[in-house]
Amino acid sequence: MASPQTENQPLFHTQSLEQTLKSLQTDEKRGLSATEVAARLQKYGHNELPKPEGESIWEKIKEQFEDLLVRILCLAAVISFLVSLTGKRFVLQVFSLQKNRSYCFKNFFSRVGESNVS
């Protein structure tokens, strides 16, 4: 909808009361007539801002998981759940995997070092 203020006209808040009333073609005491109100309502529409679009619930949930700390806490919750299901066995398996991995890396790097020397 168009605004009653045109581009070449000074802004209403910068004008005096008399200038504003004159540019809007109204009277301070009587205001607008009912027919003028209806005509301006038809021409300019209601004096309200458009409602912002709301976020869906899925967008809000997705936004919560963008934070690194939340991801770490979720990982800790999954690990805690797995430990509660399997008991100490899960913890021991994870440590044994880590131990095997470090052993493999040590062997790999020692072989790489030997091949570079010869």
CYANA upper distance limits for C-alpha pairs under 8 A (distance plus 0.5 A):
  1 MET  CA     43 LYS  CA      7.94
  1 MET  CA     44 TYR  CA      5.77
  1 MET  CA     45 GLY  CA      6.85
  2 ALA  CA     43 LYS  CA      7.93
  2 ALA  CA     44 TYR  CA      5.97
  3 SER  CA     44 TYR  CA      6.73
  4 PRO  CA     24 LEU  CA      7.93
  4 PRO  CA     44 TYR  CA      7.77
  5 GLN  CA      9 GLN  CA      7.18
  5 GLN  CA     11 LEU  CA      8.01
  5 GLN  CA     12 PHE  CA      8.32
 10 PRO  CA     14 THR  CA      7.36
 10 PRO  CA     15 GLN  CA      7.53
 11 LEU  CA     15 GLN  CA      7.27
 12 PHE  CA     20 THR  CA      6.58
 15 GLN  CA     19 GLN  CA      6.35
 15 GLN  CA     20 THR  CA      6.51
 16 SER  CA     20 THR  CA      6.73
 17 LEU  CA     21 LEU  CA      6.66
 18 GLU  CA     22 LYS  CA      6.60
 19 GLN  CA     23 SER  CA      6.59
 20 THR  CA     24 LEU  CA      6.64
 21 LEU  CA     25 GLN  CA      6.45
 21 LEU  CA     26 THR  CA      5.92
 21 LEU  CA     27 ASP  CA      6.86
 21 LEU  CA     28 GLU  CA      7.48
 22 LYS  CA     26 THR  CA      6.98
 26 THR  CA     30 ARG  CA      8.45
 26 THR  CA     31 GLY  CA      6.25
 26 THR  CA     32 LEU  CA      6.42
 27 ASP  CA     31 GLY  CA      5.51
 27 ASP  CA     32 LEU  CA      7.65
 32 LEU  CA     36 GLU  CA      6.43
 32 LEU  CA     37 VAL  CA      6.60
 33 SER  CA     37 VAL  CA      6.65
 34 ALA  CA     38 ALA  CA      6.73
 35 THR  CA     39 ALA  CA      6.62
 36 GLU  CA     40 ARG  CA      6.56
 37 VAL  CA     41 LEU  CA      6.46
 38 ALA  CA     42 GLN  CA      6.59
 39 ALA  CA     43 LYS  CA      6.64
 40 ARG  CA     44 TYR  CA      6.16
 40 ARG  CA     45 GLY  CA      7.78
 41 LEU  CA     45 GLY  CA      5.21
 41 LEU  CA     46 HIS  CA      6.63
 55 GLU  CA     59 GLU  CA      6.66
 55 GLU  CA     60 LYS  CA      7.19
 56 SER  CA     60 LYS  CA      7.01
 57 ILE  CA     61 ILE  CA      6.73
 58 TRP  CA     62 LYS  CA      6.54
 59 GLU  CA     63 GLU  CA      6.56
 60 LYS  CA     64 GLN  CA      7.00
 61 ILE  CA     65 PHE  CA      7.45
 62 LYS  CA     66 GLU  CA      7.35
 63 GLU  CA     67 ASP  CA      8.38
 64 GLN  CA     70 VAL  CA      7.88
 65 PHE  CA     70 VAL  CA      6.48
 65 PHE  CA     71 ARG  CA      6.70
 66 GLU  CA     70 VAL  CA      8.13
 66 GLU  CA     71 ARG  CA      8.12
 67 ASP  CA     71 ARG  CA      7.07
 68 LEU  CA     72 ILE  CA      6.76
 69 LEU  CA     73 LEU  CA      6.69
 70 VAL  CA     74 CYS  CA      6.64
 71 ARG  CA     75 LEU  CA      6.71
 72 ILE  CA     76 ALA  CA      6.70
 73 LEU  CA     77 ALA  CA      6.65
 74 CYS  CA     78 VAL  CA      6.75
 75 LEU  CA     79 ILE  CA      6.70
 76 ALA  CA     80 SER  CA      6.52
 77 ALA  CA     81 PHE  CA      6.58
 78 VAL  CA     82 LEU  CA      6.70
 79 ILE  CA     83 VAL  CA      6.63
 80 SER  CA     84 SER  CA      6.65
 81 PHE  CA     85 LEU  CA      6.80
 82 LEU  CA     86 THR  CA      6.62
 82 LEU  CA     87 GLY  CA      8.35
 82 LEU  CA     90 PHE  CA      7.66
 83 VAL  CA     87 GLY  CA      5.51
 83 VAL  CA     88 LYS  CA      7.21
 83 VAL  CA     89 ARG  CA      8.42
 83 VAL  CA     90 PHE  CA      6.33
 83 VAL  CA     91 VAL  CA      7.30
 86 THR  CA     90 PHE  CA      6.21
 87 GLY  CA     91 VAL  CA      8.07
 88 LYS  CA     92 LEU  CA      6.71
 89 ARG  CA     93 GLN  CA      6.64
 90 PHE  CA     94 VAL  CA      6.76
 91 VAL  CA     95 PHE  CA      6.79
 92 LEU  CA     96 SER  CA      6.54
 93 GLN  CA     97 LEU  CA      6.61
 94 VAL  CA     98 GLN  CA      6.74
 95 PHE  CA     99 LYS  CA      6.57
 96 SER  CA    100 ASN  CA      6.56
 97 LEU  CA    101 ARG  CA      6.51
 98 GLN  CA    102 SER  CA      6.69
 99 LYS  CA    103 TYR  CA      6.70
100 ASN  CA    104 CYS  CA      6.62
101 ARG  CA    105 PHE  CA      6.70
102 SER  CA    106 LYS  CA      6.64
103 TYR  CA    107 ASN  CA      6.79
104 CYS  CA    108 PHE  CA      6.53
105 PHE  CA    109 PHE  CA      6.54
106 LYS  CA    110 SER  CA      6.54
107 ASN  CA    111 ARG  CA      6.66
108 PHE  CA    112 VAL  CA      6.71
109 PHE  CA    113 GLY  CA      6.55
110 SER  CA    114 GLU  CA      6.74
111 ARG  CA    115 SER  CA      6.70
112 VAL  CA    116 ASN  CA      6.87
113 GLY  CA    117 VAL  CA      6.94
114 GLU  CA    118 SER  CA      7.18
